[in-house]
């Protein structure tokens, strides 16, 4: 699913690499891997070792008091029904638990469900943990679980894709909940380890009504930290749950305050002065130098599920021709993006799913990945393809690239795509929108009219199939309106057998890549900074859905 908050940007053709470097400035440098270089802007950054990404950090030693954390966006709500973006997800991760637990390496283990079993291909039974209580001491019941899942069968949910084949959810025992499907659905279990699997108190939701999850009411969950206060525009504060049901997952430190800091200078000053203990999503890259040079903490890159895309909407006009889409892909300098925009802390993307998604049948996916050609910059070939298409009568009307005008990096990158298009014979016009309007482009079909391209950070549940699951009929995020592999995607989603599904997904990957449906640009790691006085934060992108702060404590 596409997430707009915190989007990271960078697209460059070889003819405009110098423009990118100028726009990034003289950045000095860290290669994102603990080594030094003479700056992302120099083009001399060391190669990024994706295999060296971290999963977690050393657990803390003692209670560090209230941990002061920073994040670059404030939640619009904490109601799990609508909490799919970065801000609400990483806040809820420490308070509200899911039926399955997502480990740091994106594998799953028991969570609020101690076990699960398919009775047949369309009947899934969860056995619920006994002895779990909400913060208010009410027991968590099977009724709470069924209620939480059934909420996603309404139009109000933002997680509807994962419930598309759920017919009903019912309580079938004191500690048993049964889910009935209209067809097998291989993505559902993985989704239960992320936001769609959060369990909240039925009584609390019904009492608060539409106000549930806002700054006044907060949430009522079972997790290791308890909601205390949400001061709009400032922070969310939590205290340790001293009555937590799962002793192995109890929090070490007494509290956690997540401060919403959108200004890069304020973030850098807070971290280097040690008024802040740590932060995720260190952006823009320029402040990485400041943090590295400060000596007050460590910048860590973690394994991730994020892919940075140039999303192609409506395959009409020039983009309706395969050759033009291929040409546009060939004009994207993915190595240049990794070096100049991400300070070498990213790697070129060949497919829409990074290796972290390969949580089953890894050898199958690895072999398929190796068979795809490297994504190399080739302006000459791109020019030839555009010329061939034009000679065959393809009308080379201007392509509209819509971007978020609220983010300077988006605007700079849009200019670069425009210049890359010009280098290969494509006219690209730019349309900058306020962030609120841009959000509609991602999710409202009418807002996509007239738009040919836009940027997006994409991630999904830990199954490579999910990164292609939007290419079916009646899916608003099937931006190109490409339905030729709808049956194949549906067949793969029905395949509960991992080996069968893996083979089908590799066929989907091949069709996606061969047709350049979208242009994956980079696999982007998660970024974490924690100061020298603490340790224990999760380093991987699992911080989005698992309690990342429970092991944070003093470093000594």
N, C-alpha and C positions, 0 to 999 in steps of 0.2 A: 504494500500500500504506500502511496506517495505521502511524504510528510513535508510540509512547506517550511515549518519553523526551523531556523538555523540553517537554511539551505546554503551549500557551499558551491562556489562557481569557478569555472575556468575552461574556456575553449579557445584554442589558438591554432591558426594555420601557420605554416613555416614562414610565409611572407610577412607575417605580422608579429613574430615572436619578439622582435625588438620593442614593439609597441606594448606588449604585455609586460616586459621587463621594466619598461619605463613607468607603466601604471602602477606596478608593485613597488617601485622605488628601490633605493639601495638598502636591501633588507638585512645585510649582515648575515649571520647564519648559523642554523642548526639543521642537520639533515633529517631530523625526526627520529634518529636512531642512536643518539647519544654521542655522535661524532661531530667534528667541526667541518665547516666548509666556508668558502668565501662568499656565501650568500645565495639565496634562491634566485636573486636577480642576476647573478653572474652566469647562470647556466652551467656552473661547474660543480653542482651538488653531487655528493656521492650517491650511488645507487641505493634505493630503499629496499631493505630486506624484509619482505612481507612475512617471511617465516619466523622472524624474531619478535613479532608482536606479543605482548603480554596478555595474560588472562586475569591476573590479580596482583596484589602487592602483599608484602609480608604482614600478617595480622598484628594488630596493636598489642601492647603489653598490658597497659592499665587504662582505666577510665580517664578519658581526656576531657571530661566535662561536656559542655555544649559545643558541638562541632559547628563551626561557621563555614558554610559552603556557598558557592556561587553558581548560578546558571543564567544563561543569557536570554531567557524568556519566562514570562509569567503564565501560569495555566489560565485558560479561559474558564475552566471548571475542573473540579476533582471528581465529578460523577463518572465512574468507569464506563457508563453507557456512551459517553462522548469524549473520552480521554484517549485519543489515538495519537496525539502529537507529542513532540519531545517534552515540553514543559510539564504537562500533567502526568505523563507516563513516569518520568524519573522521580517525581515527587511521590506519587502513589506507590512506587516500588518498595518503599520502606514501611508503608503502612498497611497496604491492602494485598492480601495473598491470593494466589491462583490455585486452581485445582491441581495442576501439575506445576512443578518447580523447574525453571530454566536454570541450568548450571552455567558456570562461567564460560564453558566451551560450547554452549548452545545445545547441549544434550538435555534431556528431560529426566526427572525423577519424581517420586511422589511428593505432593504438596498437601493441600487440604483434602485431596483424595488419596487414601493410602494404597489403592489399587484400582484397576479398571480392566474390563474384559468385554470383548465383542461376543455376544451370544450368537449372533449371525452378522452378516455384512451390513445390516441396517439397524442393528440394535446394540447400543453401547451402554454398559452398566458401570457406574462409578460406586465404589465403596468409600464412604466418607470417614475421615478420621474421627475418632471418639475423643471426648474431653477437650475440644476446642471451644474457647469462649471469645466473645467480642470484648472490646475494651470496657464496656459497661457491665461486664460479668454475665451477660445473657449467653446461654449455650448456643453455639452454631449448630443448626439442625439441617437435616436433609431438605426441609422446606425452604430454608434460606438459600441453599445451593440451587434448587430448582427455580426459585424466584429470580435469582441473579441471572441465570441462563435464559429464562423465559423473557426477561426484559429485552434481550437482543432479537426477539422475534417481532418486535414492533418497529415502525418506521423511524423511531427516534434514535436508534442506535447508529453509531458510526462504524460498527464492526460487522455490518450485514453480510459481507462476502463470506464470512466464515460460518454463517448460520443459514446460508442459502438453501441447504438441503435438509435442514432440521424440520421435521414435522411436528414434534412435540417433545417436551421435557416433563417428566413426572416423577413423583416420589413413589418408590416401590418397596420401601422398607424403612426401618428406623434410621438406618445409616446407609441408605441406598437410593441412588437417583439414576433413572434410565432415560437415555436419549434415543429417540426414534428418528430415522432418516428416510427420505423418499428415494435415496440411492446411496451407495457407499461414498464416503467423503474422507479422503486421506489427509486433508488439511486440518480437520477439526481438532484432533488430539494435539497437534503442535500449537494450535491457537489457544488451547487451554493452559498453556504455559506463559501466555502473554495477556494483554489487557482483556480480551474476551473471556478469559477464565477467572477473572476476579470475583470473589464472593463478598457481598456486603449484607448488612442486616436488613431483612425485609421490614421489620418494624420501624427502623430508622428512616428508610426510604419512604414508606407510606406516611409516616408522620410529617416529614419535611416536604413531600410532594415535589413540585417543580423546583423548589429551593434546594433540594439535596445536592450537596457537592459545592455549594457556593461559599463565599468567604465567611458568611455568618453561621451556616450550619455545619460545614465540614463534612466528614464522612464517618461511618461507624464500621470498623473492620476488625481483623484478628491479628494483625502483624506485629512485628517486634518494636515498632515505634507508634506512639499514640498521637493523633492530631490534637494540637493545643490551640493554635491561632493562625489565621491567615490575614495578614495586614496587607490589603490591596496596594499594589505598587511597591511593596517593600519586601516581604518575606512570608514563608510558611514555617511555623515552628512545631516541633514534635518533641515528645519526651519518651524515654525508654519505657517499654511495657514490662514492668516488673512481675506481672502475672502471665507472661507469655507461655503458651501451651507447649512449645517445642524448645526444650532447654538447649539443644544443640545449635539452634539458630537465634539465641537471645542476643540482644545488643550489648556491646561492651561499654560504650560511653553513655552518659546519662541523658543526652539530648542532641538534637540536630536542628539547625536553622538554615533553611535554603533561601539565600538572598537573591533577589531578581536584579541582575546588573546587566544592562544592555549597552552601556558605554564602555568602550574598550580601555580607555585611560583609567576609568574608575576601577575596572577589573584588575588591570595590571598593577595599579597602586595598592589596591587592597591585598593582593597576593604577595607583592614584594615587601610590603610593610608588615605582613603577617597578621593583619586584622582579619584576614580570611585564611582559613586552613586549607582550602582546596577548591577545585572547580573542574567541571567537565566541559567539553566542547570549547576548547581554547581557539577563539576566532576573533579577529582575523589573524593570519599567520605572523604578521609583523610583531605581535606582542610575544610570540614564542621566544624571540631573541631576548627580549627584556627579562622574561622569566628565567631562561637558561643562564643569562649573565648575572642574575641577582645572587645566586648561591644560596638562596633561602629554601629551596625545595627542588623537586625533581619533576621534569616533564616526561610523561610516559605515554606511549602509543599502545593501544590495545586492539585485540582482534575485533572485527566489526562485521556487520551485515549491510553496511551502507554502500550504495552505488550512486555515483554522480552521473546524471544523464542529460543529454540534449533530447528532449521529448518531441517527437514529431506528431503533430495533430493532423487529422484529416488528410489522407494521402490523395490530395487533389492538386490540380495545377502541376507545376514541375515535380513536386514530391510524389506525384502519382506514378512517376516513371522510375523503375528500379535503378536505372543508371544514374539518375540525379541523386537519389538517396545514397548510392554507393560513393559517388563523387564527394558528397558532403562529408561522409565518414572519412574518406581518404584525406580530406583537408583539415581534419582535426588532429592537432599535434598533441597526442595524449602524454607523451614524455615531457613535452613542454609544460603542460598543465601540472604534472606531478612535480617538476622541478621548480617552476616559477611561482605557481599559485599555492601549492601545498607544501612548499619547502622540502620537496622530495619525500614527504611523508604520505605518499599515495602511489598507486601503481596502475598502469594502463589496464583497462578492462576489455577483455575479449568477448565475454558473454554478460548476461544480465544478472548472473548469480556468481558471487565470489566463492572461493573454496570453503569458507566458513559455513556455507549452506549445506555442504555435503555431509550431513549427519547420518547418512546410511549409504551403503554401496559406494563408498568413496573411490574405489578403484575404477568403477564404471564411469563416474563423473570425471575423474582425473584423466583417464584415457581419452574421453570425448573432448575435454578441454585442450589437451595437448595436440589434438588433431586439427583444431582451428588455427588458421594462419595468424601470425602476430599482426597486431594492428599498427601498421607502419604508415607514416606520413608519405604521401605521394601526390604532390601537386600536379605534376605532368600528366599522370594518368587521370586525375580528377578533371583536368581541363579537357582531355580527350573524350571522356564520358559525357560531359555536358555538351560538347560540340556535336557528338554523335546524336544525342537526344534531340538537340535543336534542329539538326539536319533532317531528322525523321519527323519533324512537324510538332514537337513538343513546344507549347507556347511558354516562353521563359518570363512569365509575369513575376513581379516582385514577390518575395516571400516575407511574410510578416513574422518577426520574432518579438514576442511579448515577454516582458521581464518585470521584476519588482523594482520600481524606481526608488523605493525606500532604502535599498541596500546598494551602496556605491559599488561593491564588487560585482553585483548583477549588471549594473549599467556598464562598467568597464568591460565585462565579459561579452555583453551584447555587442559592444563596439567591435570587439575582436572577431566575433562570428561574422559580423557584417563585412569586415575587411577580408576575412578568409573567403567568404562568398564571392566578393568582388575579384579575388585572385583567380578564381576558377570559372568566372563568367556568370555568377548568380547575383542578382540584385536582392539585398536583404534590407527591409525597412524595419525600423525599431519603434516599439510602442511600450513606453514605460507606464506602469499602473501603480497606484497606491497599494500597499500590502493587502488591505481589506478586499480590494477588487481582484487582486492577483489570486487570492485564496479561492475565489469563485471559479477562476479558470481551471483549477485542478479538479473541481468537483461538480460543476454545473455545466451541462451540455451547451446551453444557450450562450454561456460566456466564452465558449471555445470557438464560436462562429467567427470566421475570418482569421483565425490564428493558425499559423503553420508550425511554429516551434516555440518552446519555452523550456526553461531549466527545471530540474527537479532532483532532490535527493530521495532515493527509493530504498525501502527495506521492508522485509516481510517476516513471516514466521520461518523457523529454521528448517525449511524444506525448499530445495531449488524450484520445485513446481510453483510455489507461491509467487515467484518473481515473473511468472508468465501467465498467471491465472486470470489476469484481466482481459486476455485476448479471446473473449467469448462474446456471444450476443447479449444485448441488454445490460452491458457493463459500462458505466459512465467513464471509467478510466481506460477503456479501450479507445484511446484518443484517435488513432488512425482509422477506426472503424474497420479493422482487419478481422475477418471472420473465417478465413480459409483454414485456420488450425483450431477452430472452435471445437470440432468433434474430437480432435486429438487431445486437447486440454481436458475436455470432459472425461475422456477415457482414462487419462492419467489420474485425474482426481478420484475416479471410481476404483483405482487399483490400490487396495489396501496392502498387497504384497509389495515389499520394498524393491525386490529385484525386478518385478514387472514394471513398477512405476518408474524406476530409474531408467530403464530402456526407453520408455515412452518420453520421459523428460529430455533425454538426449536428442530424440527426434525433434522435439519442440525447440530446443536450443538451436539446432541446425537450421530450422526454418526461420527462426527469429534473426539469426545472424546473417543467413544468406539473403534475406529480404530487407535487412537494415530497417526493421520496423521502428525501433528507436535507436539512438546512438549512445550506448554506454561509454562513458569517457574514462572514469577512474573508480577503482575500489578505494574507499577512504576509511582509514582506521578511526577508532575513537581516540580522543585525547583527554588526558587527565593530568592535573597538576596538584600535588599535595606537598605542603611545606615539611621541613625537616623534623618538626616536633611531633608529627603524627604519621601513621601508616595504617594500611588495612583496607583501603578502598578497592572495589572491583575495578579492574582496568579494562575489561572487555565491554562490548556494547550490551552485554546482559544487564548493565546498570539500568537500562530502560525498563526492565520488568522484574528484576529480582532485588532483594534488599541489599543494596550495595554498601550501606554504611554500618552494618552490624559488627564488622570486625575492626572498624576504625578505633584506634586508641593511641596512647602515647607510643613514641618510637622506642623509648627505653624504659 
